[in-house]
């Protein structure tokens, strides 16, 4: 299911759900070459840039920003308004409003809000 006012870049893959639908909320922006795994949920106004890989059964809450080249492990929950930095590898759940960066992802307290 894809919501209203969604932009999806070129050469993206959104894998159809197996047990549940893969859902993309309203106002979501997805850059080029993004791979979204099966049974994922991307809530309203999420912003996902080029080259991001999101593995199966991941939940991305509203207003999340994910920078280019990030990789999100399967079955991870990313809280609302979180920010994931360039090339970050997320292996664990991310709290609401957290700013994560690195391999593996670590909280970054100095990242400015975009």
N, CA and C of each residue as an Amber inpcrd file, in Angstrom:
protein
   342
   0.8390000  -1.1700000   0.0000000   0.0000000   0.0000000   0.0000000
   0.8890000   1.2400000   0.0000000   0.6170000   2.1590000  -0.8900000
   1.3690000   3.4070000  -0.9910000   0.3980000   4.5610000  -0.7970000
   0.7260000   5.4670000   0.1400000  -0.1400000   6.5890000   0.4800000
  -0.1530000   7.6830000  -0.5720000  -0.7440000   8.8090000  -0.1960000
  -0.8480000   9.9670000  -1.0780000   0.4170000  10.8150000  -1.0180000
   0.6960000  11.5290000  -2.1150000   1.8090000  12.4680000  -2.2180000
   3.1520000  11.8150000  -1.8880000   3.3540000  10.6050000  -2.3720000
   4.6040000   9.8740000  -2.1690000   5.4720000  10.0500000  -3.4050000
   6.7570000  10.3490000  -3.2010000   7.7200000  10.4350000  -4.2980000
   8.6820000   9.2610000  -4.1630000   8.8230000   8.4820000  -5.2270000
   9.7330000   7.3430000  -5.2440000  10.6910000   7.5360000  -6.4110000
  11.9980000   7.5430000  -6.1150000  13.0220000   7.7630000  -7.1320000
  13.1780000   6.5910000  -8.0770000  14.0920000   6.7640000  -9.0150000
  14.3060000   5.7330000 -10.0240000  15.0590000   4.5350000  -9.4650000
  14.8180000   3.3800000 -10.0440000  15.4820000   2.1190000  -9.7360000
  15.3460000   1.7070000  -8.2630000  14.2230000   2.0270000  -7.6620000
  13.9290000   1.5920000  -6.2960000  13.2370000   0.2380000  -6.3260000
  13.3760000  -0.5030000  -5.2320000  12.6800000  -1.7740000  -5.0800000
  11.8930000  -1.7090000  -3.7830000  10.5920000  -1.9080000  -3.8550000
   9.7410000  -2.0420000  -2.6760000   9.1650000  -3.4450000  -2.7390000
   9.6690000  -4.3180000  -1.8790000   9.2850000  -5.7240000  -1.9450000
   7.9020000  -5.9110000  -1.3550000   7.0900000  -6.6440000  -2.0740000
   5.7330000  -6.9500000  -1.6370000   5.7730000  -7.7550000  -0.3440000
   4.8540000  -7.4760000   0.5460000   4.7820000  -8.1990000   1.8030000
   4.4360000  -9.6540000   1.6200000   4.9320000 -10.4890000   2.5210000
   4.6290000 -11.9040000   2.4920000   3.4790000 -12.2010000   3.4480000
   3.6250000 -11.8110000   4.7050000   2.5830000 -12.0280000   5.7080000
   1.6630000 -10.8280000   5.8470000   2.2280000  -9.6390000   5.6860000
   1.4870000  -8.3810000   5.7710000   1.9750000  -7.5000000   4.6310000
   1.1710000  -6.5230000   4.2490000   1.5710000  -5.6130000   3.1810000
   2.7640000  -4.7630000   3.5980000   3.6020000  -4.4290000   2.6320000
   4.5980000  -3.3880000   2.8220000   3.8420000  -2.0760000   2.6470000
   3.9250000  -1.1820000   3.6350000   3.1160000   0.0490000   3.6330000
   4.0040000   1.2810000   3.6310000   3.6570000   2.2320000   2.7790000
   4.3480000   3.5140000   2.7080000   3.2970000   4.5900000   2.9710000
   3.5210000   5.3970000   4.0030000   2.5510000   6.4110000   4.4180000
   2.4960000   7.6180000   3.5050000   1.6670000   8.5640000   3.8670000
   1.4660000   9.7980000   3.1030000   2.6800000  10.7140000   3.2010000
   3.0070000  11.3670000   2.0920000   4.0560000  12.3770000   2.0790000
   5.4650000  11.8400000   2.2060000   5.6740000  10.5540000   2.0140000
   7.0070000   9.9500000   2.1140000   7.8220000  10.3030000   0.8680000
   9.1090000  10.5740000   1.0630000  10.0370000  10.8670000  -0.0320000
  11.1180000   9.7900000  -0.0280000  11.2630000   9.0810000  -1.1410000
  12.2480000   8.0130000  -1.2680000  13.1380000   8.3390000  -2.4620000
  14.4470000   8.4170000  -2.2200000  15.4040000   8.7460000  -3.2760000
  15.6550000   7.5880000  -4.2270000  16.6270000   7.7490000  -5.1040000
  16.9800000   6.7340000  -6.0880000  17.6950000   5.5480000  -5.4440000
  17.5540000   4.3820000  -6.0610000  18.3000000   3.1750000  -5.6870000
  18.0730000   2.7380000  -4.2440000  16.8730000   2.9110000  -3.7360000
  16.5250000   2.4920000  -2.3730000  15.8750000   1.1120000  -2.4510000
  16.2510000   0.2330000  -1.5210000  15.6830000  -1.1120000  -1.4570000
  14.9280000  -1.2490000  -0.1420000  13.6290000  -1.4620000  -0.2290000
  12.7680000  -1.6410000   0.9460000  12.3230000  -3.1010000   0.9760000
  12.6720000  -3.8100000   2.0450000  12.3620000  -5.2270000   2.1690000
  10.8890000  -5.5080000   2.4310000  10.5630000  -6.7840000   2.4780000
   9.1930000  -7.2370000   2.6670000   8.6540000  -6.8900000   4.0510000
   7.3430000  -6.6920000   4.1290000   6.6220000  -6.4550000   5.3810000
   7.1010000  -5.2270000   6.1450000   7.6450000  -4.2300000   5.4620000
   8.0900000  -2.9970000   6.1220000   6.9440000  -2.0080000   6.2280000
   7.0510000  -1.1370000   7.2140000   6.1160000  -0.0270000   7.3700000
   6.9150000   1.2580000   7.4330000   6.5820000   2.1900000   6.5470000
   7.2100000   3.5100000   6.5400000   6.0930000   4.5120000   6.7680000
   6.1150000   5.1690000   7.9160000   5.0300000   6.0740000   8.3090000
   5.1320000   7.4200000   7.5850000   4.1280000   8.2500000   7.8030000
   3.9830000   9.5420000   7.1280000   5.2320000  10.4200000   7.2360000
   5.5080000  11.1010000   6.1240000   6.5310000  12.1360000   5.9960000
   7.9590000  11.6590000   6.2600000   8.2210000  10.3580000   6.1820000
   9.5980000   9.8770000   6.2900000  10.3710000  10.3390000   5.0600000
  11.6610000  10.5160000   5.2230000  12.5210000  11.0380000   4.1700000
  13.7140000  10.0910000   4.0660000  13.8220000   9.3770000   2.9520000
  14.8440000   8.3540000   2.7660000  15.6240000   8.6960000   1.5010000
  16.9280000   8.9390000   1.6440000  17.7140000   9.3880000   0.4940000
  18.3480000   8.2170000  -0.2560000  19.1500000   8.5250000  -1.2310000
  19.7150000   7.5800000  -2.1910000  20.5060000   6.4360000  -1.5540000
  20.3110000   5.2420000  -2.1050000  21.1410000   4.0940000  -1.7650000
  20.8840000   3.4590000  -0.4180000  19.7710000   3.7410000   0.2100000
  19.4520000   3.1610000   1.5220000  18.9040000   1.7430000   1.3290000
  19.2950000   0.8380000   2.2350000  18.7790000  -0.5280000   2.2430000
  18.0180000  -0.7300000   3.5470000  16.7510000  -1.0910000   3.4380000
  15.9060000  -1.3360000   4.6010000  15.4680000  -2.7960000   4.5400000
  15.9280000  -3.5930000   5.4930000  15.6210000  -5.0270000   5.4820000
  14.2100000  -5.2940000   6.0070000  13.7430000  -6.5210000   5.8100000
  12.3680000  -6.9080000   6.0900000  11.8870000  -6.6810000   7.5090000
  10.5920000  -6.4310000   7.6120000   9.8530000  -6.2500000   8.8600000
  10.3490000  -5.0720000   9.6990000  10.9350000  -4.0860000   9.0620000
  11.3650000  -2.8740000   9.7450000  10.2010000  -1.8970000   9.8220000
  10.1220000  -1.1660000  10.9330000   9.1020000  -0.1330000  11.1010000
   9.8100000   1.2070000  11.2380000   9.4710000   2.1280000  10.3530000
  10.0120000   3.4890000  10.3830000   8.8520000   4.4130000  10.6910000
   8.9140000   5.0670000  11.8370000   7.8220000   5.9350000  12.2830000
   7.8300000   7.2680000  11.5350000   6.8790000   8.1400000  11.8550000
   6.6760000   9.4100000  11.1530000   7.8730000  10.3560000  11.2970000
   8.1000000  11.1470000  10.2530000   9.0950000  12.2260000  10.2220000
  10.5310000  11.7570000  10.4530000  10.8380000  10.5090000  10.1530000
  12.2140000  10.0060000  10.2570000  12.9900000  10.4530000   9.0250000
  14.2700000  10.7860000   9.2180000  15.1540000  11.1520000   8.1160000
  16.3140000  10.1610000   8.0780000  16.5150000   9.5490000   6.9020000
  17.5860000   8.5720000   6.7410000  18.4840000   9.0490000   5.5950000
  19.7720000   9.2710000   5.9020000  20.7220000   9.7960000   4.9220000
  21.2340000   8.6930000   3.9940000  21.8650000   9.1180000   2.9180000
  22.3430000   8.2320000   1.8600000  23.2310000   7.1080000   2.3770000
  23.0290000   5.9270000   1.7950000  23.8920000   4.7880000   2.0640000
  23.6680000   4.0710000   3.3760000  22.6670000   4.4700000   4.1380000
  22.4020000   3.8050000   5.4170000  21.8560000   2.4010000   5.1630000
  22.0850000   1.5130000   6.1240000  21.5830000   0.1510000   6.0430000
  20.8560000  -0.1570000   7.3450000  19.6100000  -0.5800000   7.2410000
  18.7750000  -0.8600000   8.4000000  18.5280000  -2.3700000   8.4670000
  18.9650000  -2.9960000   9.5520000  18.7960000  -4.4340000   9.7540000
  17.3140000  -4.7970000   9.8250000  17.0030000  -6.0640000   9.5900000
  15.6170000  -6.5190000   9.6610000  15.0780000  -6.4640000  11.0890000
  13.7540000  -6.3200000  11.1880000  13.0140000  -6.3120000  12.4550000
  13.4370000  -5.1830000  13.3960000  13.8730000  -4.0640000  12.8480000
  14.2690000  -2.9030000  13.6490000  13.1320000  -1.8940000  13.6550000
  12.9580000  -1.2230000  14.7920000  11.9680000  -0.1520000  14.9310000
  12.7230000   1.1610000  15.0550000  12.3620000   2.1450000  14.2200000
  12.9790000   3.4730000  14.2780000  11.9080000   4.4550000  14.7090000
  12.1070000   5.0630000  15.8720000  11.1290000   5.9580000  16.4690000
  10.9300000   7.2470000  15.6990000   9.7740000   7.8610000  15.9220000
   9.3980000   9.1100000  15.2500000  10.4760000  10.1750000  15.4070000
  10.6770000  10.9510000  14.3390000  11.5840000  12.0960000  14.2810000
  13.0510000  11.7390000  14.5090000  13.4000000  10.4670000  14.4020000
  14.7990000  10.0670000  14.5020000  15.5310000  10.4730000  13.2270000
  16.8640000  10.6100000  13.3420000  17.6980000  10.9180000  12.1910000
  18.8230000   9.8890000  12.1300000  19.0240000   9.3220000  10.9390000
  20.0450000   8.3180000  10.7120000  21.0710000   8.9210000   9.7570000
  22.3230000   8.9950000  10.1770000  23.3680000   9.6610000   9.4040000
  23.8630000   8.8910000   8.1950000  24.6530000   9.5610000   7.3940000
  25.2390000   9.0480000   6.1660000  25.9980000   7.7450000   6.4020000
  25.6270000   6.6760000   5.7100000  26.3290000   5.4070000   5.7850000
  26.1680000   4.6330000   7.0820000  25.2630000   5.0360000   7.9260000
  25.0670000   4.3910000   9.2240000  24.4730000   2.9950000   9.0580000
  24.9220000   2.0710000   9.9000000  24.3790000   0.7110000   9.9150000
  23.5910000   0.5420000  11.2060000  22.2800000   0.4460000  11.0910000
  21.3950000   0.3400000  12.2510000  21.1180000  -1.1390000  12.5190000
  21.5270000  -1.6150000  13.7070000  21.3500000  -3.0240000  14.0590000
  20.3860000  -3.2240000  15.2180000  20.0110000  -2.1290000  15.8880000
  19.1050000  -2.1930000  17.0380000  18.0450000  -1.1090000  16.9160000
  16.9750000  -1.2300000  17.7000000  15.9170000  -0.2190000  17.7060000
  16.4870000   1.1600000  18.0110000  15.8600000   2.1820000  17.4210000
  16.2850000   3.5750000  17.5910000  15.1800000   4.3210000  18.3290000
  15.5030000   4.9640000  19.4660000  14.4720000   5.6850000  20.2330000
  13.9060000   6.8900000  19.4770000  12.7470000   7.3300000  19.8940000
  12.1070000   8.5220000  19.3420000  13.0670000   9.7090000  19.4320000
  13.2240000  10.4260000  18.3220000  14.0360000  11.6360000  18.2870000
  15.5330000  11.4400000  18.3350000  16.0210000  10.2180000  18.3310000
  17.4600000   9.9590000  18.4220000  18.1630000  10.3640000  17.1300000
  19.4210000  10.7260000  17.2680000  20.2800000  11.0510000  16.1350000
  21.4060000  10.0230000  16.1480000  21.4230000   9.1410000  15.1370000
  22.3480000   8.0110000  15.1190000  23.3350000   8.1510000  13.9710000
  24.5830000   7.6920000  14.2350000  25.6240000   7.7750000  13.2180000
  26.6640000   6.7050000  13.4770000  27.2260000   6.1280000  12.4210000
  28.3480000   5.2070000  12.5470000  28.0150000   3.7630000  12.2570000
  29.0450000   2.9230000  12.4190000  28.9350000   1.4810000  12.1730000
  29.4970000   0.7620000  13.3900000  28.6720000   0.1560000  14.2160000
  27.2130000   0.2130000  14.2020000  26.7160000   1.5640000  14.7080000
  25.4500000   1.8230000  14.5180000  24.8600000   3.1170000  14.8840000
  25.0400000   3.4200000  16.3690000  25.4550000   4.6540000  16.6310000
  25.6170000   5.1550000  17.9970000  24.9340000   6.5160000  18.0910000
  24.4350000   6.8800000  19.2760000  23.8250000   8.2090000  19.4210000
  24.8520000   9.3100000  19.1690000  24.4290000  10.3420000  18.5020000
  25.2930000  11.4840000  18.2080000  24.5910000  12.7200000  18.7550000
  25.0520000  13.2190000  19.8460000  24.3680000  14.3470000  20.5160000
  24.5950000  15.6860000  19.8400000  25.6060000  15.8100000  18.9870000
  25.9190000  17.1040000  18.3870000  25.2840000  17.3460000  17.0240000
  24.5510000  16.3600000  16.4780000  23.9460000  16.5340000  15.1580000
  22.8440000  17.5970000  15.2390000  22.9340000  18.5860000  14.3430000
  21.9090000  19.6270000  14.3060000  20.6480000  19.1080000  13.6730000
  19.5160000  19.5940000  14.1470000  18.2220000  19.2060000  13.5810000
  18.0780000  19.8610000  12.2100000  17.6610000  19.0780000  11.2190000
  17.5070000  19.5740000   9.8580000  16.1050000  20.0860000   9.6690000
